[in-house]
Amino acid sequence: MPRYLALFDSLRVGAKRLTMAELRAALEAEGFSNIETVVSGGNLLLDHDERPDEGLEEKLRLIMRQRFGMQSPVLVRSRASLAAAIAENPFAGAYEDAIVHTLFLDGAVDADAFARMENGRQGAERLAFGDRALHIDYFSSVAEGKQVASFIERRLGQRGTARSLQTMKRMLAKMSDAAIATD
């Protein structure tokens, strides 16, 4: 069974934090297995019958909305698509991995919308678009990251969630370890 990475933007319902036990039970009831957090609670590795990333995103969003009343983005990447996001990041290797991020988006980036967004943006960070993602080089600090991500989401009309290159590499290694163990 293929291994996927589910990226949650938030696991809070109002002031209440959704527990891993609650989430695991709901996902197992819907056909997911081998569920584990990696790096933080917003990153879940899970197994599911093979399905396109977008199909699993839709299924997870439906579960989150129906079971927990949550509307936050849930994005899914296969091992191959996570590896591709790391490989396509033009800022990888140029700076510290904790400063370089990928904002995973719920749709493809339109080149014209990206150009319009760049023209109205302020800030020192550099941006490049990829496959359902924007790569961000913060240079020295990610303190303004929330504002940058919110600006990008508003301008592109998409929702997303960001992860550092350092975190992405750790998640990919964990997914690769799981793939080796099942081979």
N, C-alpha and C positions, 0 to 999 in steps of 0.2 A: 504494500500500500504506500503511495507517495507521501512524502513529508512536506508540509507547508509551514510557512511563517505567517502568522496573523498579527498585524500591527494595529493595536487599539490606540486611539487618541486619548481616551479617558475611560477609566473603569469606576467612575463615580456616578451615582444617581442622586442629584442634589447634594446633600451633606453626607450621604451614606456611601461608603466604599463597597463595591461589589467584591465579595470574597472569592478567592480562587476555588474553594470548594463548591460554591454556588455556580460559578461559571463552568467548572469541570463537569458537574452533574448535568447542566443544561446541554452542553456540547456533546457529551457521551450519549445522551438521550436522542440526539439528532444525527448519530452516526460517526462522530469524530472519536478518535482513540489516541492513546499514547501522548496525552496532553501534558505539556510542561512549560514553565516560564523560563525565559532565558534573559539574563541581564536585569530585567525588571518585569513587573507584572503586566505591563502593556505590550509585551512581546511574548507570544505563545507559539510554541512549536506543536504541531498536531498532525496526525495522520488522517487521511480521508481518501475515499475512492477517487481515482483520477478525474479531474474536472478543471476547466480553465480557471485561472486566478479570479477573473471577474465573476464567475458563477459561484465560487466559494465566498467571495465578498458579499454577494447578494444574500446568500444563505445565512451567513453570520450576522449581517445587519438585521435580517428578519428575526432571527433568534433574539438578538439584543433588544430589538424594539418590542417584540411580543412578550418575552419573558421578564424583561427588566425595565421596560419603558425608556430605553436609552437610544438617542439619535446620533451619537458620535460616530465619526468615520471608523470603519474597520477595513483595512486593506490587506490583501493576501498576496504573497509572493512565493513562488516555487523556489526550490534551491537554485535552479538555472536562472530564473529571473532576478534573484538576489545577487547571484554572482555577476550577472550582466550589469546590474546597477552599479556595482563596485567597479567593474572594468570600464564602464563608459564615463565614470566621473573624471573630468579633466583635471580636477584639483587633487586627486589622489596622489600621494607621494611627494607633492610639492610643499605641503605643510603638515602640521601635526594632525593626526587622525581624529583627535577629539574636537578640533576646530572646523573640520570639513564635514558637512552634513549633506544628506539627501532628503528632500521633502518628497515623500511618496504621495502621489496624487491619485484620485479616483478616475482619472481619464487621461487621454493623450494631451500633450501640450501643443497648442496651435502656434506655429511660428509667428504669425502676424500678431496674435494676442501677446506673445512673449515680447516682441519688439515694442508694442505699445506700452506694456508694463514697464519695460526697461527705461523708456523715455520719461515716465512719470515718477520713477523711483529715486529716493534719496538714500544715501548710505554708502559706506565704503566696501561692503561685501560684493563679491563677484558671483554671478549666476550663470548657469549653463543648463539647457534643458536636455532631457534624455527621454527614455521610454516610460511614460506615465510617472515622470519624476522631474524635479528640478534639483540641481546640484548647487550647493552654496558654500562658498569659501568665506568664512567670517574673519580671516586674517589673524586676529589676536583674541577675540572675545565673542562668545555666543550670548552675552547678556541681553542683547536686543533681538534675539532669535524669535521670540513669540510675535513681536511686532512685524518683523520681516515676513514670517510665515503667514500671518493674518493678512498683510498687504497683498502678498502673492495670491492667496486664496480668493480675496475679493476681486482682484484684477483679472484673474484667469477664470473665475466662476467655478472653481473646483475646491473640494475639500481635501485635506491631506494630513499627514503626520510625519514629523522629521525624526531622523536618527543620525547619530554621528557615524563617520566612517569606521571609527574604532568599534562601536557597538555592532555595526553591520558585519564586520569581519569576525567578531566573536560569534554572532548568530550563524553565519555561514559555516564556521568551523564546527559548531555544534550540529548543524544539519548534515555536514559531510561525515562527521563521526557516526551519526545515526545511519547514514546510507551505507557506510562501510560495514557496520555491525549487522545489517540485514542482508548484505551480499553473500 
